[in-house]
Amino acid sequence: MSSKPKVVVAMSGGVDSSTTAAILIDQGYEVTGLTMLLSDDIDNDAMMDSVGKVSESLGIESRVCDFRSDFRQMVINDFIESYQSGLTPNPCVVCNKRIKFGKMLDEARKMGGRFLATGHYVRMDRRGDAVRLLKGVDQKKDQSYFLYRLTQEQLSRILFPLGELDKTETRRIAAEYGLVVADKPESQDLCFLTKGDYRDFLKNNAKITRKSGTIVDLNGKQVGKHNGLWNYTIGQRRGLGISASEPLYVVGLDVKNNRLVVATNEQRGSDQCNVKQVNNISGMIPELPFEASVKIRYTAKETKAEITPLPNRSASVKFSKPLPDITPGQSLVFYQGDELIGGGFIES
């Protein structure tokens, strides 16, 4: 008899999820694997082959759950609609909230699991009924940014065994357990973009046609032509087809007027923006402005800022210095030290 409750581990066939399962077995949990089918653009056969080998090696049962329809409806459609609206989406943030820690967490409960465990590099601090979400020890692998939309109820039923490790230690543990995935390369980019970049995906799945328009500067003066707004991203410099005395960068996508807005490097940047659909991990909505370090994208450096709560789960963010490439649709996340406070989607 296991001395600890049953844990369902999200198994993807990679080294992180496989090592997560091994660690939990060693800690005395009753472990069952659960693999999500999300998209036909993913090599599901290769994934299931890897999961099968790891499960057999660890001596655990592994099940499969087909979430392809849900993933299409909740994540891919949102991804497409965001680009059509001139936004740059965060599909991993949406997937974590709605699929991995939504649908999959529900499935784990149906399987009798007390917890769902994943291979995210993030830590938790449980104090009574309250759960604080902390950055992973490995700052290069920290994935807390993508989890800022989780709730206290969700966090109370999740385990993150890799939060105290770095990637080298994870691979070492996997090798000690003889897992065939110990040296498996990391997956790159979005899981459903295995066949080209997002532009190819949009052409094949959204049937977006190239609708050319004008490229204008901050004064509205035409400086060129674009071949469809969805082909461009905020901060882009190359591939604009503009001849100018100094480099120009994309600073805005004017969907209403089908215009691409560009500016010089000196003209870029803002010291404030608004965010919407703000989630506070504690569940408590602040009434007064507070200071935090913020990231405007996963790869961005943290910047000091003052966050002022506004009605309807929105907030105004004032940065300590102007930041370039603030991108509507991306997530802006709040930290205080190592603790992830929350965040929201950049609106303007």
N, C-alpha and C positions, 0 to 999 in steps of 0.2 A: 504494500500500500504506500502511495506517495504521501509524504508528510506535508506537502504544500498543494495549493489548489491547481486546477487545470488551467493551462495557458495555451491559447491559440496563437501561433506565430505566423505572421504574414510572410510566406515563402515566395521569393522571386527567382531563385536559382543563382543568386549572387553570393559573394562571400559574406556580406554584412548580415543578411537575413539567416543564412546558414549558421554562422557563428553565434548569432542570437539564440537560435534553437539549442545549439550545443551548450552554451553557457547556462541556459535555464534548466536543461536536463541535469547538468552538474550541480546546480543549486537545489535540486530535489523536486522541481515542479513536474507535473504530468503534462507533457507537451504533445500537441497535435499541430500539424502544419496546415495552412490554408493558402491556396494560390488563387489569385484573381485572373480571370481572362478579361482583358480590357478592350482590346482592339485587334482586328485582323491585320493591321499594319505591323504588329509585333510578331516576332518569330516564336509563336506559342509552342511549337513542337520542341524547339531547342530549350526553351524555358522549362517545359515539363520534364524533359529528359534530365536536365540538371537537378531539378527538384526531386525527381524520383531517385537519383543516385545518392543525393544527400540524405533523404529520408530513410533509405535502406541502410546507409552507413550508420545513421544515428539510431535506427530501430524504432522509428516513430511512424504513426499513421499520417497520411497527408491527403487532404481533400481539395477539390477544385470547385470554385464558384464562378459562374458565368455572369459577369457584370457588363458585358459588351453593350447591351442596350442602355443601361443606366449611364455608362461612361459616355456614350454618344450623346445622350440627352442632356446630361448634367455638366460635362466637361468640354467635349468637342464642340457642341453647339454654342456654348458660351465663348469658346475660343474663336470660332468663326464670326459670331455676332460682334464680338469686341473689335476685331480687325475691321469689319464692315463699318463700325461706328467711329473709326479713327483712334481706337485705343490699343494699347499694347498689353495683352492679358497675362495673367499669372496662372496657367493651367494647373501647376503642381499645388498651388495654394487651394484652388477650388477642389481638386481631386482629394487632397488630404481631408478637407472638411466634409465633403459630401460622399465620397466613395470609401477611402481607406479607413477613416475614423467615423464614418457614417454607416454605409451599407455593410462594410466588412465587420465593423464592431458589432452590429446587430446580428450578423451571421455567427460570429464567435459566441455570442450569448446563446443563440439557438443550439450551438454545439456543446453547451455546458461549460464554456470557458468563463472563468472569473475575470481573466485579463486577456487583452490582445497585446501582443508584443511585436515591435518592429525594429529594424536595424538602423533607425535614425540616430545620428550623433547629437544627442541632446539629453539633459539631465532633468530630474524632478526632485523637488523637496516637499515631502508630505508632512504637514503639521496639523494633526487632527483631521478634520474633514477638508481642510484647504490644501490645495496643491499649487506650488510655484514651479514655473517652467524656466529652466536655466540653460544657458549655452553649454554645448558639449566642451569637454576638456580640450579636444583637438580643434583649435580655432580654424584651421584650414578646412575641416570637415563639418564644422558646426552647421546644423540644419534647422535651428530654431526659427529662423526667418520664415520658413514655409509652414510653420505650425501655429502662427499667431491667432488663427481663427478658432482654435479649439476652446471648448468650454470646460468648466470644472467637472461636470458630469462625465464628459468624455475622458478627461485626464485621470479621473479616479479609477478608470478601468483599463489603463494603458501602462505598459512597461517598456522602458528604453534601456536595455542592458549594455549598450555600447557607449553610453554617454561619458563614462569615465575613461574610455580607451582612445588611443589614436589608431590610425589606419594600420600602421606597422604592427601594433599589438594584436589587432583583429586578425590580420593574416597569419601571425605567429600562432595564435590560438587555433585557427582553422587548420593549420598544418599539424599541430599537435594532435588534433582529433582525426587526422587523416582524411579530411574533406577534399574532394576532387576540385573544389572551387577555390582553394586557398590562393592560387595565383591567377585567378580569373580576372581579366581586365575590367575596369569600371565601365559602366554604361555611360554614354554621353548624351547630352541634350534631352529633349522631351521623348518619352517612351514611344509615342505614336509618330515621331518624325524620323523613322529609320530609313525612309526612301526619299532623301533630298531634304531641303530646308522648308521652312514654313510657307514660303511662296508657292512651292510645288504642291504642298498639301492643300492650300487654299484653292489653287486652280483646279485640283482634282476632286475636292470635296465640297467646295462652296460654289463652284461654277462661276467664280468671279471673273469678269472680263476686264480687259485693260481699258479704263476710261481716262484718257489723257486730259491734262489740264495745265494750268499755269503754275509756275514757281515764282513767288513774290518775296521781296524783302520786307523788313518790318514796317516800311512806309507804304506798302502795297504796290510798289513798282515791280512790274514783270521783269524777271531776269532769266527766264528759261521756261521749259515745258517738262512736265513729268508724265510718266506712262502708267499712272494708277497709284493712288495714295497708299494702298496696302503694300506696295513694293518698298516703302521707306520707313525708317524708324527714327525717333528722336535721337539727336546726336550724330546721325550719319553724316559723313563728309565725302566719302568716295562714291563714285557712280552717279553723281547728280547731273553730269553733262553740262556743267556751267563753266564758262570762262570768266574769271574774275581776278582782280588785282591781288586779292588775298583769299585764303580758304573760307568757304561758307559751309555752315552746318545746318541740318534740319532742326528747327525749333518748334514747329507746329504743323499739325495736319488739320486743315480747315475743310471738314467733310461737307458742310453746308454749301460752300462755294467751290468745292473741288480744287482747293489751292494748297500747294505745299509752301510752307513759310520757312525761309532761311535767314541766317544772320551770321555776322562775323564772330570770331571767338570773343572779342571784347564785349559784344552785345549779348552774349549768351548769359543765362543764369538768372536766378531769382532768390530772394531771401525768405520767401514764404510760399505756401500752397495750402490747399484745403484737401481734406480726406473725408471719405464717406464710408458707410457701413462699418464703422469702428467697432472692434471687438476688444473688450477689456477682459483679460484672462481670469482675473479675480472674480469677475461677475459684478463688481461694484463700479458704477459709472461715476467718475470724478465730477465734482461740481465746480472746482476752481482750477485755474491754469496750473500746470506742473512742468517741471524741467525733466528732460530725458535726453539720452543719446538716440539718434534715429538713423536708420538706413533707408535710402530711397530705392534701393534694389539689392538683390542678394550679394552682388559683388562689390557694392559701394562701401566706402569707409564710413564709420559712424561719425555723426556730426551733432554737436550740442544744439538743442532746440527747446523752445517753449511751446507746449501744446495747450490750446484753449478749447475746452469742450463746448460744442454747439448743439442745438436741438437736432432731433432726428438722427442720432448716432453719427454725427459728423464732428469735425474738429478743424480748427485753424492751426497751422504749424508755422512758427517763426524760427528760421534758422539763424545760427550765430554768424554765418557768413553766406553770401550768395552761392548757390549750387547750380552747376550746369546740368542739362539733360534730365530735368524733373519730368517724368513721363506719365501722363494720364493713363490709368488702367493698371499700372504697376502698384505694388504694395509698399507702403511706408510703415515701418515697424519701430515701436518704441522699446528702449531698454533702459534700465537703471542698474548699472553694474552688469553682472552676469544674468540678471533676471529679465525675462521677456515680459513686458507689461501688456502689450497688445499692439494694435495697428489698424490700418484701414487702407482702402483703395484711393490712390491719388486721383483727384477730380479736376483740379485746375492749379 
